[in-house]
Amino acid sequence: MAEFGHTGTDAKHDSAIKQVMGRAEYTDDIPEPVGTLHAYLGCSQVAHGTIKSMDLSAVLAVEGVIGVLTAADIPGVNDVSAVHAGDEPVFPERTVEFYGQPLFAVIAESRDIARRAAERAKVDIDVLPHVLGPIDAIAAGYPDVTAPLTLERGDVGKGFAKAANRITGQMAIGGQDHMYLEGHISFAMPGEDDDVVIYASTQHPTEAQMIVAQVLGVSANSVVVNVRRMGGGFGGKESQMNLFAAVAAMAAKKWNRPVKIRPDRDQDMSSTGKRHDFVADYAVGFDEDGRIEAVEGQWAARCGFAADLSGPVTDRALFHADNAYFYPHVRLKSRPMKTNTVSNTAFRGFGGPQGVIVAERMIEEIAYVLGKDTLDIRKANFYGVGERDVTPYHQKVEDNILEQLIGELEDTSEYRKRREEIIAFNAKGGILRRGIALTPVKFGISFTATWYNQAGALLHIYKDGSLMINHGGTEMGQGLNTKIAQIVAEAFGVSLEAVKITKTTTEKVPNTSATAASSGTDLNGMAALDACEQIKARLIDYAREKWGVGEVCFECGNVLLGDKVFGFKEFIAGAYMDRVQLSATGFYKTPEIHWDRATGKGQPFFYFAYGASCSEVEIDTLTGEYRVTRADILHDVGRSLNPAIDRGQVEGAFIQGMGWLTTEELWWDDKGQLRTHAPSTYKIPLASDKPRHFDVRLAEWSENPKRTIKRSKAVGEPPFMLGISVFEAIGHAVASVADYKECPRLDAPATPERVLMAIERLKR
């Protein structure tokens, strides 16, 4: 069936040719109807203060300006909070909370007019003291933006008392901008009565629908949100699109004309949330063999001025603070701190990477103290079977394939041999030093907000035999639509070309969850399959009743009824004539999961996805510059639905994770202004930063023991943390200047400046 592009085959991405040829349509490509207006935001140039006055007369005087929107123009509720916390206004009424906060919107005949006019506003603000980082926020007595979480198991005091060794430390972990190719954009079309249709680049159409309805003061059934595809999301369009959709909709309804809003890159980066910065304080007790006895830690996060998704993000940081390792006694706490910065938000891994990297730091610390290979310390602390299989949140790790996965990569990457060669090379001294690290990943799959683990789908089979599937997930380049089409095509034994996936729209599938938490295919694939099985059951009953056959098979574009063979199109045409219903709504909810945040106990994840990467780097001890010479990856996706797409996801995630930990640095000046607000000052990895030797393989022997779609596993977020191996390899190279006697304790990102400073510190 490979020629039919069914699951398990390298079916091409449904948008690939369109993207290469420039034919793929995004929101900004939608033809603008006559009378379309354009909106642009006017933003604060103060990090914290009280608005005394806002004179927009000069803005309104610009030719081509139709009007402005301020907090006074909001017909409904002035809040776009993703968690309905009431702390994230469309426009502030009195208090400015961060530099770059939208204060008003200009509506004009062109985007350029609106953009230039916005600069003419005269805003008088009484400046108040501001705080930018989480540690300063704690010192200043700032509040948590949401309730902290504590995870605890065992007796931490007894664990540390038993441990022969104890290390304490602190690690600063930088944030990250999403740097999607397509920025935020919303295009609103007014309709009759209260109706408005919004085309937006959003990962969560239902949330945008609900927020717009709330801001307009109308019911959700008056708002339709459509998404054909996004030019990247990475979590940045899960909640941050709410404001842009609301502004476009408000303007469209007020002036009864289509309205588009698209910020430029500087405003996009300055005014929208990012990956959370963390400062983690940790203590680890361990025995002489390097086996961990106790762990205690606090993760303080720069959350920004509002809650946004900081609660679940900081929760997930704690969920993954164990990574692949068993902690007999453990106490972990989060501090989601309010700061006078943009409200940080979802980003690939959703806090998990900031937990995992601290787990790896503790492993490195132990290895340097004991003078052992870091891989040996990792292996000594892996989750096992029996009493060593319970996480800090009291979920059992049932499907643990790490030993097999790590063992295979250790052999195929020749880790031991290369490590010996690297140590011998470094022993010669010299300017160039090399480092190597092999790190694991264990990542839980499911939304920790249990109610989001549901999905719907709508399937039609038309009387000419063509199929149309609509689901609640959104396509942002990850190949979700292609995988869903493969699932549907396989169910009916038809070619991939016979299946069409239409835009995601709140008109067809209601109450959808965000395409996030790596669950897009898990949830929507099962919902689509449910719809397929409903129609197939009807068709099988129909065939058995009409032809008196027992077995009915769908394969290779045909329907086999005993010794009879019908073409699929012919069979469907007959079913239509005999009045068989050829449409179905599918639904799926993830089983087995439950979570009690108050007690810090439950089973928040349906299963775990695993991976491992071995990276080698070379650093220049005079400049701190480095390059990644080799990376070998073995990743677990269960039974892959589409190996080519999955490998692409692993490759992209690794590079993005590597960028987070090496080149991508967010920097605010003392006024609270983000200075790394454009590609000229914010450095994502280039093609030249790719490892010189880059080998990515899927663990083809793996199969998800849980009943997921075709026994596959999620692939969006877990491989992001594979980039940690590059960070640890840099640390290994730096440690060579002090004969590996001390952990370099690099903060992230490990920019050349930080590497050079660490080298100089160790030399002393």
HELIX and SHEET records of a PDB file:
HELIX    1   1 ALA A    2  PHE A    4  5                                   3    
HELIX    2   2 ALA A   16  MET A   21  1                                   6    
HELIX    3   3 THR A   27  ASP A   29  5                                   3    
HELIX    4   4 SER A   57  LEU A   60  1                                   4    
HELIX    5   5 ALA A   71  ASP A   73  5                                   3    
HELIX    6   6 ARG A  111  ALA A  118  1                                   8    
HELIX    7   7 PRO A  134  ALA A  139  1                                   6    
HELIX    8   8 VAL A  156  LYS A  162  1                                   7    
HELIX    9   9 PRO A  205  LEU A  216  1                                  12    
HELIX   10  10 ALA A  220  SER A  222  5                                   3    
HELIX   11  11 MET A  241  TRP A  255  1                                  15    
HELIX   12  12 ARG A  265  SER A  271  1                                   7    
HELIX   13  13 SER A  310  PHE A  319  1                                  10    
HELIX   14  14 GLY A  352  LEU A  370  1                                  19    
HELIX   15  15 THR A  374  ASN A  381  1                                   8    
HELIX   16  16 LEU A  402  THR A  412  1                                  11    
HELIX   17  17 TYR A  415  ALA A  427  1                                  13    
HELIX   18  18 THR A  450  TYR A  452  5                                   3    
HELIX   19  19 LEU A  480  PHE A  492  1                                  13    
HELIX   20  20 LEU A  496  ALA A  498  5                                   3    
HELIX   21  21 GLY A  520  TRP A  547  1                                  28    
HELIX   22  22 PHE A  568  MET A  577  1                                  10    
HELIX   23  23 PRO A  643  THR A  662  1                                  20    
HELIX   24  24 ALA A  687  ASP A  689  5                                   3    
HELIX   25  25 ILE A  709  ARG A  711  5                                   3    
HELIX   26  26 PRO A  718  GLY A  723  5                                   6    
HELIX   27  27 ILE A  724  ALA A  735  1                                  12    
HELIX   28  28 SER A  736  ALA A  738  5                                   3    
HELIX   29  29 PRO A  752  LYS A  763  1                                  12    
SHEET    1   A 8 VAL A  65  LEU A  69  0                                        
SHEET    2   A 8 PRO A 102  ALA A 108 -1                                        
SHEET    3   A 8 LEU A  37  CYS A  43 -1                                        
SHEET    4   A 8 VAL A 259  ILE A 261  1                                        
SHEET    5   A 8 SER A 186  PRO A 190 -1                                        
SHEET    6   A 8 VAL A 196  ALA A 200 -1                                        
SHEET    7   A 8 VAL A 223  VAL A 227  1                                        
SHEET    8   A 8 THR A 504  THR A 505 -1                                        
SHEET    1   B 3 THR A  95  VAL A  96  0                                        
SHEET    2   B 3 GLY A  49  ASP A  55 -1                                        
SHEET    3   B 3 LYS A 122  VAL A 127 -1                                        
SHEET    1   C 5 THR A 150  ARG A 153  0                                        
SHEET    2   C 5 HIS A 329  LYS A 338 -1                                        
SHEET    3   C 5 ILE A 292  GLY A 304  1                                        
SHEET    4   C 5 ASP A 277  PHE A 286 -1                                        
SHEET    5   C 5 ASN A 165  ILE A 173 -1                                        
SHEET    1   D 4 LEU A 432  ILE A 445  0                                        
SHEET    2   D 4 TYR A 607  ASP A 620 -1                                        
SHEET    3   D 4 TYR A 626  HIS A 635 -1                                        
SHEET    4   D 4 HIS A 693  LEU A 698  1                                        
SHEET    1   E 4 VAL A 499  ILE A 501  0                                        
SHEET    2   E 4 LEU A 467  HIS A 471  1                                        
SHEET    3   E 4 GLN A 454  ILE A 461 -1                                        
SHEET    4   E 4 SER A 583  LYS A 589 -1                                        
SHEET    1   F 3 VAL A 552  GLU A 555  0                                        
SHEET    2   F 3 ASN A 558  LEU A 561 -1                                        
SHEET    3   F 3 LYS A 564  GLY A 567 -1                                        
SHEET    1   G 2 HIS A 594  ASP A 596  0                                        
SHEET    2   G 2 LYS A 601  GLN A 603 -1                                        
END                                                                             
